[in-house]
Amino acid sequence: MLLEGELHATIRYLESDEALESLAADAYWPKWDSPWWQMRLLHEMGETKLIPEAAIRAQVEALDRMPVKFLPIEPGELPEGVDPYRGVPCICQLGTVYQVLSAWGADVDRELPWIRSWLLHYQMADGGMTCDSDAYRVKDEVPSSMVGTISAFEAILLYTQRPWTTEEREFLDRGAQFLIGRRLVLGSSTRHNAAERASAELWPQLCFPRYYFYDVLRG
């Protein structure tokens, strides 16, 4: 079958020196053409366990080498010489990679403990989040993002190896209220994030592969 052949080709690629060299150079980029996206696609197909261990280990090591493990918000917080896009992971990325690594069987909280604390730390006043660091400096409104929230919410929600802490439960309660407040399909009503209202028109359409995108089924 064609699909089976493509599946095996993807697995062979993730085992290849080319894929491992790509992950050694960057955990995420090139954003739409990297081993990470193929790993995520296998996960969405329900085939997470088929991801080769070598690729998983390379992904964990690449994330651990990230030069910045926080979201630079204020001017001057980004260390000199660090690329603001490639040197700083985004919330969407961390929420999705947490889910894939966990489903594969990696102990993300032991190997990459900074990811969970990052996700919990950057929740906004309305329970949402955003990958737009400028939005955190806005004072007269809360320009959170549905797409910037959903993968982080899912990552914290899936964790069942121990009871949630008070901080985690409050994060989930606020996140749930955020989704309810948006009626699962509404974009941001803010000026700063007005562009999300246009993208929200596509959310009723089913999307596959979703990666970290948002559709009504995900909501």
Protein Blocks (a to p, Z undefined) as FASTA:
>chain_A
ZZlmmmmmmmmmmmpmklmmmmmmomkbcfklcfklmmmmmmmnopmmmpcfklmmmmmm
mmmmpmbfcdcfbghkacghiafklmpccfklmmmmmmmmmmnopafklmmmmlmmmmmm
mpcfkopacfblklmmpmkbccddfklmmmmmmmmmmpckbccdfklmmmmmmmmmmmmm
nnopaccfbfklmmmmmmmmmmmpccddfklaccfklZZ
